[in-house]
Amino acid sequence: MITKVEEVSQQPIIGAFPKDEKIFLEGPQSRFKELSFLIKVMFEFIKGLRVLHFVGPCVTVFGSARFKEDHPSYKLAREMGARLAKIGFTVITGGGPGIMEAANRGAKDVGGKSVGCNILLPQEQYPNMYLDKWVNIRYFFVRKVLLSKYSYAFVVMPGGFGTLDEFFEALTLIQTNFIKRFPVVLMDKTFHKHLYEHFDHMVAEGTIKKEDLKLLLYTGSVDDAIAHIEKNAIEKFNLRIKQPWKPFAWLGEKEDVYVEY
């Protein structure tokens, strides 16, 4: 069990935004530039895998970076993080402020594990102070893979475009059987009311099947969310406490020590 929370600077990380990604998306580049970009992506994946290899089974919590401590959604996410930690999961988030901070903070409130996968942005995003481990990632698509790889469930709190992007990617991967049918919880009926109504519209128009709505739980109750995750993650996948992966010293791996990149 990780017990020490590392001190985190509450200053935005600037000057590290991946301009080469913008260039890459503009179209064909020289062979050297294309290869250089691929190598950088490979090392981003290696960096993330090394940091997150020993965190244990996780639940990913998605949500806005913009809510403050006194916001009802912050309080709800903090409760959710605590409850997830109590049933044995490591809480993993995007590592930033707002909902992400609240979920990580809730896990630490009850002595649970809390990790983050932080994106480098020119504004707004910085690692919160309730993380046992975190990794700074340059590319959104690498970050989304890492947030999915170690998770047995996904909790979607109120958020913006980024939250919806992560939510729909998780649903798409499950719907198309690229990942197993892990539980997805759409949390807060008031905030997501119109979104869920749009799902009904999509069913009516035939762009999704009515059965697809069973891929997610739409609720405002933490109790219902936890019960759903227990049934469809812990029981379904027969999760049990077991001996963790053993770190290899010759690879520079350490199980419970923060690794900075």
C-alpha positions in Angstrom: 0.0 0.0 0.0 1.3 3.4 -0.9 1.1 5.7 2.1 3.1 8.7 1.1 1.6 11.5 -1.0 4.2 13.3 -2.9 4.3 17.1 -2.9 3.1 18.5 -6.2 3.6 21.9 -7.6 0.3 23.7 -8.2 1.7 25.6 -11.2 0.6 24.8 -14.7 3.1 23.0 -16.8 3.9 25.2 -19.8 6.4 25.2 -22.6 6.0 21.4 -23.1 3.0 21.4 -25.4 3.7 19.0 -28.2 3.9 21.3 -31.3 5.2 18.4 -33.3 1.8 16.7 -33.0 0.1 19.7 -34.7 2.7 19.5 -37.5 2.1 15.7 -37.8 -1.6 16.2 -38.2 -1.1 18.8 -41.0 -0.4 16.0 -43.5 2.6 14.1 -44.9 6.0 15.1 -43.6 9.5 14.0 -44.4 10.4 10.4 -43.6 12.7 11.6 -40.9 10.0 13.6 -39.2 7.5 10.8 -39.4 9.9 8.4 -37.9 10.9 10.9 -35.2 7.3 11.3 -34.2 6.7 7.5 -34.0 9.8 7.1 -31.8 8.5 9.9 -29.5 5.1 8.1 -29.3 6.8 4.8 -28.5 8.7 6.4 -25.6 5.6 8.0 -24.3 3.9 4.6 -24.1 7.0 3.0 -22.5 7.1 5.9 -19.9 3.4 5.4 -19.1 3.6 1.6 -18.9 6.6 1.7 -16.5 4.9 4.1 -14.1 1.5 2.4 -14.1 2.6 -1.2 -14.2 2.3 -1.8 -10.4 -0.8 0.3 -9.6 -3.2 -2.7 -9.5 -6.8 -3.0 -10.9 -8.1 0.5 -11.4 -11.3 2.4 -12.0 -11.0 5.5 -14.2 -12.9 8.6 -13.3 -13.4 11.2 -16.0 -14.6 14.7 -15.4 -14.1 18.4 -15.7 -10.9 20.2 -14.6 -12.9 23.4 -13.9 -14.9 22.6 -10.8 -13.8 24.0 -7.5 -13.8 22.4 -4.1 -17.2 23.8 -3.1 -19.0 22.6 -6.3 -21.5 19.8 -5.8 -19.9 17.7 -8.6 -16.5 18.0 -6.8 -18.1 16.7 -3.6 -19.8 13.9 -5.5 -16.6 12.8 -7.2 -14.7 12.9 -3.9 -17.3 10.5 -2.4 -17.1 8.3 -5.5 -13.3 8.1 -5.2 -13.6 7.1 -1.5 -16.1 4.4 -2.2 -14.1 3.0 -5.1 -11.0 2.8 -2.9 -13.0 1.1 -0.2 -13.9 -1.8 -2.5 -10.3 -2.3 -3.4 -9.7 -0.3 -6.6 -7.0 2.1 -7.4 -8.5 5.4 -8.5 -7.0 6.6 -11.7 -7.8 10.0 -13.3 -6.3 12.5 -15.8 -4.3 13.7 -12.8 -5.4 17.3 -13.0 -7.7 19.6 -10.9 -11.4 19.7 -10.6 -13.3 16.3 -10.8 -9.9 14.5 -11.2 -8.5 16.0 -8.0 -11.8 15.2 -6.2 -11.7 11.6 -7.1 -8.0 11.2 -6.2 -8.6 13.1 -3.0 -11.5 10.8 -2.1 -9.3 7.7 -2.5 -6.6 9.2 -0.2 -9.3 10.1 2.4 -9.7 6.4 3.1 -6.1 5.3 2.6 -6.6 4.0 -0.9 -4.3 4.2 -3.9 -4.5 7.2 -6.2 -2.7 7.7 -9.5 -2.9 10.2 -12.4 -2.1 10.3 -16.1 -1.6 14.1 -16.6 -1.7 15.8 -20.0 0.8 18.5 -20.8 -1.2 21.6 -21.8 -0.2 25.3 -22.3 -2.9 26.2 -19.7 -5.2 24.8 -17.0 -3.8 21.3 -16.4 -1.3 20.4 -13.6 -0.9 17.3 -11.4 -3.1 17.6 -8.3 -1.7 17.1 -4.8 -3.5 13.8 -4.0 -1.5 11.5 -6.2 0.7 8.6 -5.2 2.1 8.2 -8.7 1.6 10.1 -11.9 3.1 10.4 -15.3 3.1 13.4 -17.6 2.0 12.6 -21.2 2.4 14.7 -24.3 -0.2 13.2 -26.5 -4.0 12.8 -25.8 -4.3 9.5 -27.6 -1.5 7.9 -25.6 -3.1 9.2 -22.4 -6.5 7.7 -23.4 -4.9 4.3 -24.0 -3.2 4.4 -20.6 -6.4 5.4 -18.8 -8.2 2.5 -20.4 -5.5 -0.2 -20.1 -5.6 -0.7 -16.4 -9.3 -0.1 -15.7 -12.1 -2.5 -14.9 -14.7 0.2 -14.9 -15.2 3.8 -16.0 -17.1 6.5 -14.1 -18.1 9.6 -16.1 -18.7 12.7 -14.0 -19.9 16.1 -15.4 -17.4 17.5 -17.8 -16.8 19.1 -21.1 -15.6 18.1 -24.6 -12.7 16.1 -23.2 -14.8 14.1 -20.8 -17.3 13.3 -23.6 -14.5 12.2 -25.8 -13.2 9.8 -23.2 -16.7 8.6 -22.4 -17.6 7.8 -26.1 -14.3 6.2 -26.8 -14.8 3.8 -23.9 -18.3 3.0 -25.0 -17.2 2.5 -28.6 -14.4 0.1 -27.6 -16.9 -1.9 -25.5 -19.6 -1.8 -28.2 -17.2 -3.1 -30.9 -15.7 -5.7 -28.6 -12.2 -4.2 -28.8 -12.2 -4.4 -24.9 -14.3 -6.5 -22.6 -17.7 -5.4 -21.4 -16.5 -3.3 -18.4 -19.1 -1.3 -16.6 -19.5 2.3 -17.5 -21.3 4.7 -15.2 -22.8 8.0 -16.4 -23.0 9.9 -13.1 -25.3 12.7 -12.3 -28.8 12.5 -13.9 -29.4 16.2 -13.8 -26.2 17.2 -15.6 -26.5 14.4 -18.2 -30.3 14.6 -18.7 -30.2 16.0 -22.3 -27.3 13.7 -23.2 -29.3 10.6 -22.2 -32.4 12.0 -24.1 -30.2 12.2 -27.2 -29.3 8.5 -26.7 -33.1 7.8 -26.9 -33.2 9.9 -30.1 -30.3 7.8 -31.5 -32.2 4.6 -30.8 -35.3 6.1 -32.5 -33.2 7.0 -35.6 -31.6 3.6 -35.7 -28.0 4.8 -35.3 -27.6 2.6 -32.1 -29.6 -0.3 -30.9 -31.7 -0.2 -27.7 -29.5 -2.9 -26.3 -26.6 -0.6 -26.6 -28.0 1.5 -23.7 -27.3 -1.5 -21.5 -23.6 -0.8 -21.9 -23.9 2.0 -19.3 -25.6 2.8 -16.1 -27.2 6.2 -15.9 -27.6 7.2 -12.3 -27.2 9.9 -9.7 -26.6 7.5 -6.8 -23.2 6.5 -5.6 -24.6 3.4 -3.9 -26.1 2.3 -7.2 -22.9 3.0 -9.1 -20.8 1.0 -6.6 -23.2 -1.9 -6.6 -23.1 -1.9 -10.4 -19.3 -1.9 -10.5 -19.1 -4.7 -7.8 -21.4 -6.9 -9.8 -20.1 -6.2 -13.3 -16.4 -5.9 -12.5 -15.4 -7.6 -9.3 -17.8 -10.5 -9.5 -17.9 -10.8 -13.3 -14.2 -10.9 -13.7 -13.6 -12.7 -10.4 -11.2 -10.1 -9.1 -9.2 -11.2 -6.0 -6.4 -9.8 -3.9 -3.2 -11.5 -5.1 0.5 -11.1 -4.9 1.5 -8.0 -7.0 3.8 -8.1 -10.0 7.4 -8.2 -8.7 9.5 -5.2 -9.8 12.8 -5.9 -11.5 15.6 -3.8 -10.0 17.8 -4.3 -13.2 15.1 -2.4 -15.1 15.0 0.4 -12.5 11.5 -0.6 -11.4 10.2 0.3 -8.0 6.8 -0.8 -6.8 5.7 1.9 -4.4 8.0 4.8 -5.1 7.0 7.8 -7.3 8.8 7.8 -10.6 9.1 11.2 -12.3 9.7 11.8 -16.0 
